[in-house]
Structures are given as C-alpha cells and as structure tokens.
Amino acid sequence: MNTLVALCAVGAEKILGNEIKFLGYKIVDNAAGRVRFSADDDGLFRANLCLRCADRVYLQMANYKASDFDELFDGAYSVAWQDFFKKDVRLVVDKVRINKSKINSEHSVQAMVQKAIYKKLGDVWHIATMPESGDECDVRVYIDSDEVLLLLDLSGLPLHKRGYRTDGGIAPLRETAAASLLQMMMWRRATPLHDPFCGSGTIAIEAMLYAHNVAPGFGRRFAVENMPFFNKERAAEIRKSEAEKIRTDVEVRVTGSDIDRIAVERAKKNAEYACVMAGRALQSIGLGAHIGRPDFIVSDFKDLSAPYEKGLLLCNPPYGERLGDDESAKALYTEMKSLFTDFAGWQMGVITSSPYFEESLGFSADKQKILKAGNLDTVFYMFNSLSDTPSKKGGTQGKDWRKRAAAHKANKANRREY
C-alpha cells in the first residue's frame, strides 16, 4: 500500500475526505489543507483522475523526525529516489512549510533536501552531475514539530486545471472550489441549480460533470504518467472503468446567467469543451452518447425569477478585482436581497472574500464556512430556504462581520498559498 496526501482548500478537508473514502481508500489523518490516506498502486493515477475537490495529489516518500540539518539530510538521502525518477530528471523542491520546529529556514531546507536527493541519485547511478534535461518532478516538504514529511507530486499542473476552461476571465473561481461548494450544499442532480453570476461558467460546469458522474481528470495528463514505474496499460483500464460510470440517462437542470454578454459566451465555450471531453471518454468505450450542456443566458440577476418551486442558487458574486472596490461590492450585495423574494423556497450558497456581505445583504446565513484557497480568504454562506423575512438564527450580523472586516484589512498583505 502507498500513503498519499491530497491538498485542498483549507476548510474543505472533510469534503475531500468523504470523496477519498467513496473511492474506497482509507483516511490516515488530516491537517489544515491536506488529507493523508492509504491506497493501492491504482490510487496513484485514479486519485488524480477522480478527485473533484483535491488541488494536488502527492506520494509520501518519507516521514521522520529531524531536529537539525544533518538529520534532515540523512532522512532525505535514505529514500530510494532512483525508483521514482528517470536519469535526466529535473528536480524541484517547489515548496517548504515549517511549523513549530527547531529547523526554521525554509530556503535552507529547500537546498538541503534537493542536495540529499541529488546525492542519492548520483551515488546510485554513478553520475557526478545530473543532466536535468528531462521532465520536471516536484517535491514538497512539510516540517511540523520537528516531524518531516517528504512528498512527491503526482499531479503536475494543479488539479483545478481540468482542461476545459480556455479562458477564465477575471479572478475566476477554481474548479476544485466549485466542486467543494456543491458538496457542502449536498446538491443532488434532481435539484435545479442556477448561478446568477456565472462568469466563466465554472459552477454550472462542475455541477453538470458531477451530475453525470464524469471524472474531472478525463481532459488532461498527470505528472505520474512521466514516472518510470507508471503502468500505461493499467491506467487505460482505469480510464475505461471510469468512463463506464458516466450517466447519460439522467435529467439535469443546471443553468447560469450573467449581465456580461462576453462572460456568457465564455461560459458556453467552456461548457462545450467540458462536454466534448466527456463525449470522448464515452467514445473510448464505444458509446456515441453525450451529456447535456448547461444553459447560459445574458441577464441581470434582478430580472430573474424562479422557474421551479425549489432549487439551489450557488454563486461567486463579483468582488474586489472583478468589481472594482468595496463600495461597489456593498451596493451589489444590498441589491441581492431581491433573490430572497424572487427565489423564495430555494436554497442559496454564496462564496465571497468580502467581509461586508451579510451586513450589506441584511440577512443572516443559516451556516457559514471559512475557506482558504491559494492566497484568497473566503467565507461560504449557506441559506437553507430563502424568504423575504431575515433569518433569526445563525449568521454573523453585528460584531462578527466587523471583526472579520478588521482582520481582512490587517491580514491582506500577509496571505500565503498553503
């Protein structure tokens, strides 16, 4: 068995863990922004192909104690790196994260781990200098309370890059984040879904792929495919097995709208690429069937009305870079009150990095979840059932939003990608 580590948005660990268990793998533990699990050899490829909420998947190469740089070097050198790299590998220690440890220099850790790996490869292969002319392989290092975790990247490009989004527009929502929001709202294919600020169409497209059981990685390759131990024949069998799970016999009502005509055209184009990706997967098993495209229209959200008695509004309304300034965002959120009347009886989920959302809206969410994806701190607000009467429970009206606004300003310059 292998020990794998999947990264996700901080706050989405439980959602990702449920996905991993659904694939049949066992959770070992989790930390902020990552879930560790055990999997067979198939899992090295299958986890990349199938996990919707994971940003990357790593293979754990070593887990050991190190309180100084000699122990750090020895632990890294002891790994059989030669079994995982080709002789022309270009190794990159891409990130180091240290917490509560005697070793506290990220730059020095980065250099020491890379030196240890190259020393091991050179000794085994009898090479004085590595050519570094081949594919790049990334290693990540976590040191927490003097415990070192060495991880080998199996994904390559981040997994939110599905391959269907040719143009994301300004500050688009990550595909993996959209998939996480759908799971947090416990959305099911029988429930109508609409995104009134669809932008590049990410939420609607991810919903359509999820509803039809289309593995999110069908349209791309992964770093593991360049490694010497990779089994191409077995990977083809896994792709075929996942393609056979695609549902083309289900009715799905997924739609999106945006006031920006160019954004709607972009969403349509991205949805077409995604559905063609699914169609090719079906063709690979001899089926000519296809999945339906989400419907996108040009419309101001204030002109919309619910086409069904119940459904889900799920959106990432413009803020900051996409809208211009805090005052414009506050005005937009105030106008969003109309959705509570026009979509009465529906659920709603809103993700935003604005600390002024509930204050401006004048309504309290029934539930909220803080999410951190990359350098962006966001809050996901969940409303169980919309009505024109403000919720009396839950929410953060009053002091809490003011605290978050102050923290938002204070921490803006100190954001880091996890």
C-alpha positions as CSV (number, residue, x, y, z in Angstrom):
1,M,0.0,0.0,0.0
2,N,1.0,3.6,-0.6
3,T,0.5,6.6,1.6
4,L,-0.9,9.6,-0.4
5,V,-1.5,13.2,0.6
6,A,-4.2,15.2,-1.2
7,L,-4.2,19.0,-0.9
8,C,-7.4,21.1,-0.8
9,A,-8.7,24.5,0.3
10,V,-8.3,25.0,4.0
11,G,-11.7,24.2,5.4
12,A,-12.6,21.6,2.8
13,E,-10.8,18.7,4.4
14,K,-13.9,16.8,5.4
15,I,-15.4,17.1,2.0
16,L,-12.2,15.8,0.4
17,G,-12.0,13.0,3.0
18,N,-15.5,11.9,2.0
19,E,-14.5,11.8,-1.6
20,I,-11.5,9.7,-0.8
21,K,-13.5,7.2,1.2
22,F,-16.0,7.0,-1.6
23,L,-13.2,5.8,-3.9
24,G,-12.5,3.0,-1.4
25,Y,-9.4,4.4,0.2
26,K,-8.7,4.7,4.0
27,I,-8.1,8.0,5.6
28,V,-4.9,8.1,7.8
29,D,-5.2,11.6,9.1
30,N,-5.7,15.2,8.1
31,A,-4.2,18.7,8.7
32,A,-5.1,22.1,7.5
33,G,-5.5,22.0,3.8
34,R,-4.5,18.3,3.3
35,V,-5.7,14.8,3.8
36,R,-3.5,11.8,4.1
37,F,-4.8,8.4,3.0
38,S,-3.6,4.9,2.0
39,A,-4.2,3.5,-1.5
40,D,-3.1,0.7,-3.7
41,D,-0.9,1.3,-6.8
42,D,-4.0,2.1,-8.9
43,G,-4.7,5.0,-6.5
44,L,-1.6,6.9,-7.7
45,F,-3.4,7.5,-11.0
46,R,-7.0,7.1,-10.0
47,A,-7.0,9.7,-7.3
48,N,-5.7,12.3,-9.8
49,L,-8.3,11.3,-12.3
50,C,-11.3,11.1,-10.0
51,L,-11.0,13.5,-7.0
52,R,-13.0,16.7,-7.6
53,C,-12.0,18.7,-4.6
54,A,-8.3,18.0,-4.4
55,D,-5.9,20.6,-5.7
56,R,-2.9,18.2,-5.9
57,V,-2.1,14.5,-5.0
58,Y,1.3,13.6,-3.6
59,L,3.0,10.3,-2.8
60,Q,4.5,10.3,0.7
61,M,8.2,9.4,0.3
62,A,9.3,9.7,3.9
63,N,8.1,10.7,7.4
64,Y,10.7,11.1,10.1
65,K,12.0,13.2,12.9
66,A,14.7,15.9,12.3
67,S,15.8,18.5,14.8
68,D,18.8,19.6,12.8
69,F,20.0,19.7,9.2
70,D,22.2,16.6,9.5
71,E,19.1,14.6,10.4
72,L,17.1,16.3,7.6
73,F,19.7,15.3,5.1
74,D,20.1,11.7,6.2
75,G,16.3,11.2,6.2
76,A,16.0,12.5,2.7
77,Y,19.1,10.6,1.5
78,S,17.6,7.3,2.8
79,V,14.7,7.3,0.3
80,A,15.0,5.1,-2.8
81,W,14.6,8.1,-5.1
82,Q,16.1,6.1,-8.0
83,D,12.9,4.1,-8.3
84,F,10.8,7.2,-9.0
85,F,12.9,9.3,-11.3
86,K,14.5,8.9,-14.7
87,K,18.2,9.7,-15.1
88,D,17.5,13.0,-16.8
89,V,15.1,14.3,-14.1
90,R,15.0,18.0,-13.3
91,L,14.1,18.0,-9.6
92,V,12.5,21.0,-8.0
93,V,11.7,21.3,-4.3
94,D,8.8,23.6,-5.0
95,K,7.6,24.5,-1.5
96,V,8.6,24.2,2.1
97,R,6.3,24.7,5.1
98,I,7.6,24.8,8.7
99,N,5.6,25.0,11.9
100,K,6.9,24.9,15.5
101,S,10.2,23.2,14.6
102,K,13.9,23.7,15.5
103,I,14.7,23.9,11.8
104,N,13.2,27.2,10.7
105,S,14.8,28.3,7.5
106,E,12.6,27.4,4.5
107,H,15.3,28.3,2.0
108,S,17.9,26.2,3.8
109,V,15.5,23.2,4.0
110,Q,14.8,23.5,0.3
111,A,18.5,23.5,-0.6
112,M,19.4,20.7,1.8
113,V,16.6,18.3,0.6
114,Q,17.5,18.9,-3.0
115,K,21.1,18.2,-2.2
116,A,20.3,15.0,-0.4
117,I,18.1,13.7,-3.3
118,Y,20.7,14.5,-6.0
119,K,23.5,13.0,-3.8
120,K,21.5,9.8,-3.6
121,L,20.7,9.6,-7.3
122,G,24.4,10.4,-8.2
123,D,25.7,7.7,-5.8
124,V,23.3,5.0,-7.2
125,W,23.7,5.9,-10.8
126,H,27.4,6.8,-10.6
127,I,26.8,10.3,-12.1
128,A,28.8,13.2,-10.9
129,T,26.4,15.9,-12.2
130,M,22.8,15.4,-13.0
131,P,21.9,16.4,-16.6
132,E,18.5,17.9,-15.7
133,S,17.4,17.8,-19.3
134,G,14.1,15.8,-18.8
135,D,10.7,16.3,-17.2
136,E,10.4,18.3,-14.0
137,C,9.5,16.5,-10.9
138,D,8.4,18.4,-7.8
139,V,9.0,17.6,-4.2
140,R,7.3,19.3,-1.3
141,V,8.5,19.4,2.3
142,Y,6.4,19.9,5.5
143,I,8.1,20.1,8.9
144,D,5.7,20.2,11.8
145,S,7.0,19.9,15.4
146,D,10.3,18.5,14.0
147,E,8.4,15.8,12.0
148,V,9.4,15.9,8.4
149,L,7.1,14.9,5.6
150,L,8.6,14.5,2.1
151,L,6.1,14.4,-0.7
152,L,6.4,13.6,-4.5
153,D,4.0,15.5,-6.7
154,L,1.9,13.1,-8.8
155,S,-0.4,15.7,-10.4
156,G,1.9,18.1,-12.3
157,L,-0.4,21.1,-13.1
158,P,-2.8,21.8,-10.2
159,L,-5.9,19.6,-10.5
160,H,-8.2,22.5,-10.7
161,K,-6.9,22.9,-14.3
162,R,-9.3,20.3,-15.7
163,G,-8.5,21.2,-19.3
164,Y,-11.9,22.6,-20.3
165,R,-11.5,26.2,-19.3
166,T,-9.8,28.1,-22.1
167,D,-10.5,31.5,-20.6
168,G,-11.4,32.1,-17.0
169,G,-12.0,35.8,-17.3
170,I,-11.1,38.0,-14.2
171,A,-10.4,36.2,-10.9
172,P,-12.3,33.0,-11.7
173,L,-13.4,30.5,-9.1
174,R,-11.2,27.4,-9.0
175,E,-12.9,24.3,-10.4
176,T,-12.0,22.4,-7.2
177,A,-13.5,25.1,-5.1
178,A,-16.7,25.0,-7.1
179,A,-16.9,21.2,-6.6
180,S,-16.4,21.6,-2.9
181,L,-19.3,24.1,-2.7
182,L,-21.6,21.7,-4.4
183,Q,-20.7,19.0,-1.8
184,M,-21.1,21.4,1.1
185,M,-24.6,22.3,-0.1
186,M,-25.3,18.5,-0.5
187,W,-26.6,19.2,-4.0
188,R,-28.1,16.3,-6.0
189,R,-28.8,16.0,-9.7
190,A,-32.6,16.1,-9.2
191,T,-32.4,19.6,-7.8
192,P,-32.4,22.5,-10.2
193,L,-29.3,24.7,-9.9
194,H,-28.7,28.2,-11.1
195,D,-25.7,30.5,-10.9
196,P,-26.8,34.1,-11.3
197,F,-23.2,35.4,-11.6
198,C,-21.9,32.6,-13.8
199,G,-18.8,34.3,-15.1
200,S,-16.8,31.6,-17.0
201,G,-19.4,29.0,-16.0
202,T,-17.3,27.0,-13.5
203,I,-20.0,26.2,-11.0
204,A,-22.6,25.1,-13.6
205,I,-20.0,23.0,-15.5
206,E,-18.7,21.3,-12.4
207,A,-22.4,20.6,-11.4
208,M,-23.0,19.1,-14.8
209,L,-19.9,16.8,-14.7
210,Y,-20.8,15.7,-11.1
211,A,-24.4,15.0,-12.0
212,H,-23.4,12.8,-14.9
213,N,-20.6,11.0,-13.0
214,V,-17.9,12.3,-15.3
215,A,-14.4,12.0,-13.7
216,P,-12.9,15.6,-13.7
217,G,-9.5,14.5,-15.0
218,F,-10.5,13.0,-18.3
219,G,-9.3,16.0,-20.2
220,R,-5.7,16.1,-19.1
221,R,-2.5,14.3,-18.1
222,F,-0.7,14.0,-14.8
223,A,2.9,14.0,-13.6
224,V,2.7,10.4,-12.5
225,E,2.4,9.4,-16.2
226,N,6.0,10.5,-16.8
227,M,7.5,8.4,-14.0
228,P,9.4,5.1,-14.7
229,F,7.0,2.9,-12.6
230,F,3.9,4.2,-14.4
231,N,1.8,1.4,-15.9
232,K,0.2,2.7,-19.1
233,E,-1.9,-0.4,-19.7
234,R,-3.4,-0.3,-16.2
235,A,-4.1,3.4,-16.4
236,A,-6.0,2.8,-19.7
237,E,-8.1,0.2,-17.9
238,I,-8.9,2.7,-15.1
239,R,-9.9,5.3,-17.6
240,K,-12.2,2.8,-19.3
241,S,-13.7,1.8,-15.9
242,E,-14.4,5.4,-15.0
243,A,-15.9,6.1,-18.5
244,E,-18.3,3.2,-18.0
245,K,-19.7,5.0,-14.9
246,I,-20.8,8.1,-16.8
247,R,-24.5,8.6,-16.7
248,T,-26.3,9.7,-19.8
249,D,-29.8,8.7,-18.7
250,V,-30.4,11.4,-16.1
251,E,-32.4,14.6,-16.3
252,V,-30.3,17.6,-15.0
253,R,-31.4,21.2,-14.8
254,V,-28.3,23.3,-14.5
255,T,-28.3,26.9,-15.7
256,G,-26.3,30.1,-15.4
257,S,-26.7,33.8,-16.2
258,D,-24.6,36.9,-16.2
259,I,-25.1,40.5,-17.1
260,D,-21.9,40.4,-19.1
261,R,-22.5,39.0,-22.6
262,I,-18.9,38.2,-23.1
263,A,-18.8,36.2,-19.9
264,V,-21.8,34.2,-21.0
265,E,-20.2,33.4,-24.4
266,R,-17.1,32.3,-22.5
267,A,-19.2,30.1,-20.2
268,K,-20.8,28.5,-23.2
269,K,-17.5,27.8,-24.8
270,N,-16.0,26.3,-21.7
271,A,-19.1,24.1,-21.2
272,E,-18.8,22.9,-24.7
273,Y,-15.2,21.9,-24.1
274,A,-16.2,20.1,-20.9
275,C,-19.0,18.1,-22.6
276,V,-16.8,17.2,-25.5
277,M,-14.2,15.9,-23.0
278,A,-17.0,13.7,-21.5
279,G,-18.1,12.7,-25.1
280,R,-14.5,11.5,-25.9
281,A,-14.5,9.4,-22.7
282,L,-17.7,7.8,-23.8
283,Q,-16.3,7.2,-27.3
284,S,-13.3,5.4,-25.8
285,I,-15.7,2.7,-24.6
286,G,-17.6,2.6,-27.9
287,L,-20.6,4.8,-27.0
288,G,-21.8,7.6,-29.1
289,A,-23.9,9.2,-26.3
290,H,-23.3,12.6,-24.9
291,I,-24.2,14.6,-21.8
292,G,-26.3,17.8,-21.9
293,R,-24.8,21.3,-21.8
294,P,-25.7,23.7,-19.1
295,D,-27.9,26.6,-20.4
296,F,-26.5,30.1,-20.1
297,I,-28.3,33.4,-20.7
298,V,-27.5,37.1,-20.5
299,S,-29.5,38.6,-17.7
300,D,-29.2,40.9,-14.7
301,F,-29.9,38.8,-11.6
302,K,-32.6,41.3,-10.6
303,D,-34.6,40.3,-13.7
304,L,-34.6,36.6,-12.8
305,S,-37.4,34.6,-11.2
306,A,-37.5,31.0,-10.0
307,P,-38.7,28.6,-12.8
308,Y,-39.3,25.8,-10.2
309,E,-40.7,25.8,-6.7
310,K,-37.4,24.6,-5.2
311,G,-33.8,24.6,-6.3
312,L,-30.4,25.9,-5.4
313,L,-28.8,29.2,-6.2
314,L,-25.0,28.9,-6.0
315,C,-22.7,31.7,-6.9
316,N,-19.5,33.6,-6.6
317,P,-20.6,37.3,-6.9
318,P,-18.2,39.9,-8.2
319,Y,-15.9,41.4,-5.6
320,G,-12.6,43.3,-5.5
321,E,-10.7,42.7,-8.8
322,R,-13.9,41.7,-10.6
323,L,-15.9,44.7,-9.3
324,G,-13.5,47.5,-8.5
325,D,-13.9,48.5,-4.9
326,D,-15.7,47.7,-1.6
327,E,-18.4,50.3,-2.1
328,S,-19.5,48.7,-5.4
329,A,-19.5,45.3,-3.7
330,K,-21.6,46.5,-0.9
331,A,-24.1,48.0,-3.3
332,L,-24.3,44.7,-5.2
333,Y,-24.9,42.7,-2.1
334,T,-27.6,45.0,-1.0
335,E,-29.4,44.5,-4.3
336,M,-29.1,40.7,-3.9
337,K,-32.0,41.0,-1.4
338,S,-34.3,40.6,-4.4
339,L,-33.2,37.0,-4.7
340,F,-34.9,36.2,-1.4
341,T,-38.3,37.2,-2.9
342,D,-37.7,36.0,-6.5
343,F,-36.4,32.6,-5.4
344,A,-38.4,32.1,-2.3
345,G,-38.2,28.4,-1.2
346,W,-34.8,27.9,-2.8
347,Q,-31.6,27.2,-1.0
348,M,-28.6,29.6,-1.7
349,G,-24.9,29.4,-1.3
350,V,-22.7,32.4,-1.7
351,I,-18.9,32.4,-1.6
352,T,-17.1,35.8,-1.2
353,S,-14.0,37.3,0.2
354,S,-15.9,40.4,1.1
355,P,-16.2,40.9,4.9
356,Y,-19.2,43.1,4.4
357,F,-21.6,40.5,2.7
358,E,-24.1,39.8,5.5
359,E,-24.1,43.4,6.7
360,S,-24.9,44.7,3.2
361,L,-27.4,41.9,2.4
362,G,-29.2,42.5,5.7
363,F,-29.8,38.7,6.0
364,S,-28.0,36.2,8.2
365,A,-26.9,32.9,6.7
366,D,-28.0,29.7,8.4
367,K,-24.5,28.3,8.2
368,Q,-21.1,29.5,7.1
369,K,-17.7,28.0,6.4
370,I,-14.4,29.8,6.2
371,L,-12.4,28.6,3.1
372,K,-8.8,29.5,2.1
373,A,-7.8,28.6,-1.5
374,G,-4.4,29.8,-2.6
375,N,-3.9,33.4,-1.4
376,L,-7.6,34.1,-1.1
377,D,-9.5,34.0,2.2
378,T,-13.2,33.5,1.6
379,V,-16.4,32.7,3.5
380,F,-19.1,30.4,2.1
381,Y,-22.6,31.4,3.3
382,M,-25.3,28.8,3.2
383,F,-29.1,29.7,3.3
384,N,-31.4,26.7,3.9
385,S,-34.5,28.3,2.4
386,L,-35.0,31.8,1.0
387,S,-37.8,34.1,2.1
388,D,-38.2,37.8,2.4
389,T,-38.0,37.5,6.2
390,P,-34.5,37.7,7.6
391,S,-33.2,34.6,9.4
392,K,-33.3,34.9,13.2
393,K,-30.7,32.2,13.8
394,G,-27.1,31.7,12.7
395,G,-25.3,34.3,10.7
396,T,-22.8,36.9,11.7
397,Q,-24.6,40.2,11.7
398,G,-23.4,42.7,14.2
399,K,-20.0,42.3,15.8
400,D,-18.7,39.3,13.9
401,W,-18.6,40.9,10.4
402,R,-16.9,44.0,11.9
403,K,-14.2,41.7,13.4
404,R,-13.7,40.0,10.0
405,A,-13.6,43.3,8.2
406,A,-10.8,44.5,10.5
407,A,-8.9,41.2,10.2
408,H,-9.4,41.3,6.4
409,K,-7.6,44.7,6.2
410,A,-4.9,43.7,8.7
411,N,-4.0,40.4,7.0
412,K,-4.3,41.4,3.4
413,A,-0.6,41.8,2.9
414,N,0.3,38.5,4.8
415,R,-1.5,35.9,2.7
416,R,0.3,32.8,1.6
417,E,-0.5,29.9,-0.6
418,Y,-0.7,26.8,1.6
